[in-house]
Amino acid sequence: MEPGSGIEHGNSYIKDVLGAIGVTNIESILAEGLASEPEKGKQAAIKQALEVAANLKL
């Protein structure tokens, strides 16, 4: 379990909803640190999203 995951409800809710309809291979990308360093947090999330997208197997 990741730090802070106990208070993060949106991500687990979406995973539960998608799981209920059979979608189980889910990759979450969290944009963290936006309050303290908005640009750095945004760039890190974009970088991670691009890496995940590049490795998608369709």
N, C-alpha and C positions, 0 to 999 in steps of 0.2 A: 504494500500500500504506500502511495506517495504522500509526502508531508502535505498537510492541509486538505487531503482528499475527503476527510470526514465532514468538512463544511462545504464541499463543492457538490451541489445537488443537480445542477443542470446537466452535467456530463453523464452522471450515472442514470438520470432519468431518461435521457435520449438513448443510451445503451439499452436500457430495459425495454423501451418502446420498440426499438429496432429489433431487439432479440425476440420480442413477442411475435413479430411477423417474419422471423427466420433469418434476419441479418445478424450474423455473429462475428464476422471479421471486421472489426471497427478500429480505426486508428484515430486517436484523439490528439488534437493539437491545441495546446493551451497557450494563450497569450498572457504570460505572467510578467510582473514588474512594470505594468503600464502606469501605475500611479507614481512610482519613483523615477523611472527612466523610460518615458513613453516611446521614444524612437528606438532605443535599444531593444525593448521588449517586442515592439512591432516587427523589427527586422529579424529578430530571432524566430518569431512565429512564422514569418514569411519564408525564411530559410528552411525551417522544418517542413512546412507545407509543400514546398517545391521538391524536397528530398522524398517525401512520401509519395507525391504525385509521380515522380520519375520512376519509382519502383512498383507502381500499380501493375497488376497482372489482370488484363481484361480479356 
